[in-house]
Amino acid sequence: MAQGSNNNDAFLGSAMQFMQAGQNMAQQFMDYLGKNAGQGADQPPAVDPQALTALQKQFMDQQMSLWQAMLAKQQGQEQTFKVAPEPGDRRFSAPEWRDSPIYDYLHQAYLLNTQYLKQIVEAVPANDEKSKNRMRFLARQVSDAMAPTNFAATNPEFIKLALETKGQSITDGINNLIRDFEKGRISMTDESVFEIGKNIANTEGAVVYENAMMQLIQYAPLTPKVGTRPLLVVPPCINKFYIMDLQPENSLIRFMVEQGNTVFLVSWRNPKEDMAGATWDDYLENGPIAALRVVRDLCKVKQVNALGFCVGGTILTSALAVLKARGEDAVASLTLLTTLLDFSDTGEIGLFIDEQGLASREATIGNGGLLPARDLQNTFSFLRANDLVWNYVQNNYLKGQKPQAFDLLYWNSDSTNLPGPFACWYMRNLYLENSLRVPGKLQMCGEQVDLGKLDMPVYLLATREDHIVPWQSAYQSTRILGGKVRFVLGASGHIAGVINPASKNKRSYWTNDDVMVDADGWLLAAEEKKGSWWSDWAVWLKPLAGDLRAPRKPGNTKYKPIEPAPGRYVKERAV
């Protein structure tokens, strides 16, 4: 009896501590919001005290119910109250979290604290939806960081492995931590396995042109006949192009070539100090505009097909608007993959961009300087902190494990710098002020641009679970561009939804020819089709590729091959 009483007292003490911890976390968060919410605007109204009292009572009742349920479980009775993780949350899936009553209680109490914090956030009034979303994001960061999985003393998987390895896992974890400190970033994969140009980014081709900002790659043909109209690909400059050319079996670039296209690709240089003054206009002139001039000259055609991915699509479309203002119709068709032209809703990325923070950036790097790759990588990683941050803290440092070799995560760790003037212009004019969608509002390369004057046929792809380019925002491009638009919605997210090989026949996509309805109406009437959007796009592009002819090797007498693909620019790492 005495032992049972002691156990009960221990559980009760723990329950009280977790209730207090949850209340403290919520109160500190509210204090923070009270100091920081509404800066530069009217303060939001105070929290309804009755609603707050009701939440506190509900939280305490749930904690007591959990404590009583755990005591009943200890005594061999059925546990009548359980707290389950949200769907997709695998942090507590290991049996150690349930085998021990202490850790079983610990992780469920944490989940209750997390739920309570979310409810507090929803109860706090906000000036606008962006302010509310910023609160939700911050609350999620706090909750994720405080998870018991992240700490040695509260992670039973760490303790079990340390005992089984007689402490070797602890030693290995410390060594992993030291190596990552030296690199300045968390290791997500075994980087020693991959080499650009050897086992990733190895589609055959040659660099046929280069300037200080980019190299232009022409890929070798893979079919006995090719279309006379080439295809120019403009990837994002925020990361490396080889996400589109990882392995032969999932290479979008190789697929394009296999469809009988003569494919050219812009490989952006990773900016160093000599590019610290580069502007948005510099990227347009020396990127797509220069590439279009070379491709048309080399292939002896008046027009090419063009494809842009993410911010590469925004840059490409802006460049085409500049050329249109100059009286040039350089492109016969335009494909945009997960691209924003209307920045009304930018998802969680937009939460990082506000007037105060941007003004600070403009003062420090707006006229010259670099936005470090590390800052960009950290921003994107914390959008999915449990998957891209804390997961590796647990595996690499607590468990001492070596990350597995994964090409996608190698690419994810190979970040790029951005020139300060380019980044600040992009954030202010597009993310903050959303000026690109307004005809004639922006001047680029000395021209007033109007995207509505771009009247070529357009293929727009968005992905349903994209947390960087919300699909409803990508859909708004149907209202901006002047040509006939085919909008397709792919399954999955920003990367997996795009890099979805047709040969694997995975996932699905949705089509609907009626783009006059709003986004919700479009999806309601859309038809789901199994497999990859790649096949749908290939059918759409084929009649736009021109007559068939015999293929030619990369380059010609004027544009002689400089070096084999993928070139040296893509191999430069940020420092």
LOMIKOL-484734 format. One record per residue (C-alpha): x, y, z; residue in one letter. Coordinates in steps of 0.05 Angstrom, whole numbers, plus 5000, padded with zeros to 4 digits. Layout:
N
XYZa/...
REM end
This chain:
575
500050005000m/505650485018a/509050354951q/502550464913g/501351104952s/508251344934n/506951204860n/500351574864n/503752164896d/509152164843a/504052164787f/500052704821l/506253134828g/507953024755s/500853194734a/501053844773m/507754024742q/505253904672f/498854304685m/503154874711q/507954814652a/502254844602g/499255454636q/506055794641n/507555664567m/500755954547a/501456554593q/508556714568q/506056664497f/500357134511m/505057624545d/509557604483y/503657734437l/501358304482g/508058644474k/508858514399n/501858484369a/499059094336g/505659464327q/504460014278g/496859914281a/491159944330d/491959454387q/487158864381p/481658784433p/483258414497a/481957674505v/475057504530d/476357334604p/470456854607q/473056474546a/479956444576l/477356194643t/473355654606a/479555424568l/483655404632q/478354984667k/477854514608q/485354434606f/485854274681m/480153784676d/483553424618q/490153384655q/486753094716m/482952594672s/489552384640l/492752294709w/486951874734q/487051454670a/494451314677m/493451104749l/487950624727a/492450344673k/497850224726q/492849814765q/491249384704g/484749734686q/482749994618e/485350704603q/478951104591t/482251764571f/487651814518k/490852384480v/492752194409a/497752564364p/495052924303e/494952514238p/501852464209g/505452604275d/510252024283r/514452294340r/511451824392f/510551204349s/516150804382a/513650294434p/518050604488e/513151174494w/507750694516r/511550134550d/513450584608s/507750914646p/512151514659i/513651654585y/506551464565d/504052004612y/509552484593l/508052494518h/500552534528q/501153104576a/505553464525y/500153364472l/495053664520l/499554264531n/500254354456t/492654324446q/491754834501y/496655314469l/493155254402k/486455404435q/489356014469i/491956274403v/485056194371e/482056574430a/486857164422v/483857704376p/488057954318a/487958564274n/487858144210d/488657434185e/496157524173k/497057704247s/492957104267k/497056644223n/503456934251r/500956754321m/499256044298r/506155964267f/509756214330l/505555764374a/507355164331r/514755334335q/514355374411v/510554724417s/515154354369d/521354594405a/518754384473m/517053674453a/519953144501p/522852784440t/527953354434n/531253254502f/535652694528a/532352664597a/525352594569t/526552144509n/526151404526p/528851214457e/535351584474f/535851244541i/534550544513k/539650624457l/544850914504a/544250304550l/544349814492e/550650124462t/553950244530k/554250994516g/557050944445q/550751274417s/552051874462i/559151934438t/556951874365d/551552404376g/556552894406i/561252774348n/555552894299n/553853534335l/561053784332i/561553634257r/555054004244d/557354604285f/563454634240e/559054604178k/554255114206g/548054694191r/544454054208i/546353444167s/540153154134m/543552624091t/550152274080d/553152794035e/559252364019s/554951903976v/553152433924f/557152813872e/554053303824i/555253083753g/556752363774k/550652053807n/546052663808i/545153203755a/548252733703n/543652813643t/548352883584e/549453573553g/554154163549a/554654883571v/553955293507v/553955993537y/555556343602e/555757023634n/557257263704a/550357053728m/548656403694m/550855833649q/546355593593l/546254833586i/543954483523q/542153753534y/543953203484a/538152903445p/535252223464l/530452123405t/531652013330p/527452633315k/526353283353v/521653863347g/524354473312t/522054923370r/526754843430p/524754863503l/528055353552l/527655173627v/528555723680v/529255413750p/529055803815p/535256193835c/533756083908i/536355363903n/540054923853k/536854693787f/538453953797y/532153823836i/529653733765m/535253253749d/536852823809l/536952103783q/535151853713p/528851523739e/526052163770n/529252693725s/524253183697l/529753443651i/531052753622r/523552653612f/523253303573m/528853073528v/525652383519e/519352723492q/523352973432g/524853673457n/531454033448t/532254263520v/536154863545f/536755033619l/539055643658v/543955443713s/544456033761w/551056203793r/551356163869n/552656903886p/559057103920k/561357803940e/562558013868d/555057933856m/552858283920a/550058873881g/545958483830a/538858723821t/532258423798w/533458743730d/540358423726d/537257743736y/532157873680l/537158143630e/542757643644n/538157053657g/531956913614p/532857493565i/540157303550a/538356563547a/532556683499l/537057083453r/542256523451v/537255953442v/533656293385r/540256473351d/543155773361l/536955403337c/535255913282k/528056013307v/523856623322k/520256313382q/521655783434v/517455433487n/519255643558a/518255343627l/519355663695g/519255323763f/517455703827c/521056383830v/524256183764g/517256233735g/516256923765t/522957153736i/521456833668l/514457153664t/517257833683s/522657773630a/517457593577l/513358203598a/519558633588v/520758343519l/513358443502k/514059183521a/520059203473r/515858913417g/518758203421e/514657563422d/520157083439a/515956513467v/510656083434a/508255753498s/509455843572l/509355313627t/509355533700l/510455033756l/508355233826t/509355973809t/506556603841l/504557203799l/499157433848d/502057483918f/495557603956s/496456963996d/503656714001t/502656194054g/507356174114e/513156464075i/509557134076g/509457124152l/516957264151f/516157894109i/513458524140d/515059264135e/519459294196q/523658694179g/524258874106l/526359594122a/531959304164s/534158854107r/533959444058e/538359854105a/543559314112t/543858944044i/538959324000g/544459703964n/549659153966g/550858524006g/548657804008l/542657474039l/546156844065p/544156154042a/543855944115r/538256444129d/534156194070l/535155464089q/533155594161n/526955954139t/524655384094f/526554854145s/522455164201f/516255154157l/516554404172r/520654404235a/518853704260n/520953394193d/526853834175l/529754054242v/527753674304w/527652994269n/535153074256y/536453344326v/533552704353q/536752214305n/543552544295n/545052814364y/540852424414l/541351744380k/548051844347g/545551584280q/548651744213k/543552044165p/541451604107q/543451764036a/537652124002f/538652543939d/532853013953l/535653194021l/542553293992y/539553803945w/535654114002n/542154234040s/545654543979d/542855243988s/544655883951t/545956603972n/541857173943l/544357873925p/541458363974g/538658863923p/535158293885f/532257983948a/529758653976c/526458863911w/523158183905y/520558193976m/517958913974r/514858953905n/512058253902l/511057953971y/509558584009l/506159043958e/503758513907n/505058983849s/506658483793l/499358323781r/497659063769v/498459263696p/503659813686g/505259893761k/512359613759l/518159833716q/523259293699m/529359373655c/526760063636g/519959813614e/512959863645q/510659133648v/503658853638d/502958103646l/496058143613g/499358273546k/502657583547l/497857223500d/501456563487m/498255903510p/499955753582v/500355103623y/499755243698l/501354713749l/500054793823a/500354263878t/494954143928r/499054113992e/504154643973d/506055044035h/510455533995i/505855693936v/498655573958p/495055283898w/489355783903q/494456343895s/497655993835a/490655933805y/490056693805q/494956713747s/489056503704t/486257203717r/492857553701i/495757253638l/492557423571g/493156753535g/489156113537k/490755763602v/490555023621r/490754953697f/492654293728v/492954123802l/497753583824g/497553183888a/502653273945s/507053883958g/511854383928h/517253883909i/514153183911a/508253433871g/512653693815v/517953143815i/512952583804n/515652133749p/510651883698a/514051203696s/512351063769k/504951223760n/504251493830k/499452003860r/494352363816s/492553033787y/486153423773w/483953773709t/478254233691n/477954633626d/473555173658d/478255683689v/472956233691m/470355983759v/473856123825d/478955643854a/474055263898d/469055203841g/474554953795w/476554403843l/469354203857l/468254053783a/475253793768a/476553083746e/481752673784e/486552273741k/491351743767k/498751823754g/503352413740s/501753083709w/508052983667w/504152573616s/498653103612d/503753653600w/507453253547a/500953173508v/499553923515w/506554133492l/507353653433k/503454053381p/507354673402l/514154363389a/514054473314g/515754003257d/520453423268l/527653433244r/534053053257a/537353233324p/543953603330r/549453573382k/549654143433p/552554793409g/554855023341n/560655413310t/558356063343k/556455763411y/561755243421k/561054773481p/564855063541i/564554453587e/560253843598p/553653903635a/552054043690p/557454573688g/561554873744r/556555403768y/551954893799v/557754573837k/559455213875e/557055173947r/555055753990a/560255974041v/
REM end
